[in-house]
């Protein structure tokens, strides 16, 4: 079996059958698009909310007493995390099923 560097596959995907095989199987192409959309929504959401909150949490000294504001922010973080995790699961499932259907 030939070992192919990742940069070669990314630079020349049609050479190794990456793009043409997804075009030939519309089920896999649809799943890849759903998985990509779910992934992008999760990443944009993380960039706009979660990363900003994480950086704010890092500024709080670890030995300080939790304030009501901090407790509310932690509760909000936890609440929204429950809605973010399914997006991650959807992306993973779509990508895995598409790979299975493509026989990879």
C-alpha positions in Angstrom: 0.0 0.0 0.0 1.4 3.4 -1.0 1.8 6.1 1.7 0.5 9.5 0.5 1.4 12.7 2.3 -1.6 14.7 3.5 -0.5 17.8 1.7 -0.5 15.9 -1.6 -4.1 14.7 -1.1 -5.2 18.2 -0.2 -3.3 19.8 -3.1 -4.5 17.2 -5.6 -7.7 15.7 -4.4 -9.0 14.7 -7.9 -5.8 12.7 -8.5 -6.7 10.3 -5.6 -10.4 10.1 -6.2 -11.5 12.3 -3.3 -13.8 14.7 -5.1 -15.0 12.5 -8.0 -16.1 9.7 -5.8 -18.3 12.1 -3.8 -19.8 13.5 -6.9 -20.7 10.0 -8.1 -22.6 9.2 -4.9 -25.2 11.9 -4.1 -26.0 10.3 -0.7 -22.4 10.8 0.4 -22.3 14.3 -1.0 -25.4 15.3 0.8 -24.1 13.9 4.1 -20.8 15.7 3.6 -22.6 19.0 3.1 -24.8 18.4 6.2 -21.8 17.5 8.2 -19.9 20.6 6.9 -22.8 22.9 7.7 -23.1 21.5 11.2 -19.4 21.8 11.8 -19.3 25.4 10.5 -22.3 26.4 12.7 -20.6 24.9 15.7 -17.2 26.6 15.0 -18.7 30.0 14.3 -20.8 29.7 17.5 -17.7 28.7 19.4 -15.8 31.7 18.1 -18.6 34.2 18.9 -19.6 32.9 22.3 -17.6 30.2 23.9 -14.0 31.4 23.2 -14.9 34.9 24.3 -16.4 33.5 27.6 -13.4 31.2 28.1 -11.0 34.1 27.8 -13.1 36.0 30.3 -13.0 33.0 32.7 -9.2 32.9 32.5 -9.0 36.5 33.9 -10.7 35.5 37.1 -8.3 34.6 39.9 -8.7 30.9 40.9 -8.7 31.7 44.6 -11.5 34.3 44.4 -14.9 33.6 45.8 -17.5 33.0 43.1 -19.8 36.0 42.5 -23.4 35.8 41.5 -22.4 37.2 38.1 -19.8 34.4 37.6 -22.3 31.7 38.7 -24.8 33.1 36.2 -22.2 33.0 33.4 -21.2 29.4 34.3 -24.9 28.4 34.2 -25.3 30.1 30.8 -22.2 28.4 29.5 -23.4 25.0 30.7 -26.9 25.5 29.3 -25.6 26.4 25.8 -23.1 23.6 25.8 -26.0 21.1 25.8 -27.1 22.6 22.4 -23.6 22.7 21.0 -22.8 19.0 21.6 -25.4 17.6 19.2 -23.9 19.7 16.4 -20.6 17.9 17.0 -22.3 14.5 17.0 -24.2 15.3 13.8 -20.9 16.3 12.0 -19.2 13.1 13.2 -22.1 10.8 12.2 -22.5 12.4 8.8 -18.8 12.2 8.0 -18.5 8.6 9.2 -21.6 7.4 7.2 -20.4 9.2 4.1 -17.0 7.5 4.4 -18.8 4.1 4.9 -20.9 4.7 1.8 -17.8 5.7 -0.2 -16.1 2.5 0.9 -13.2 4.3 2.4 
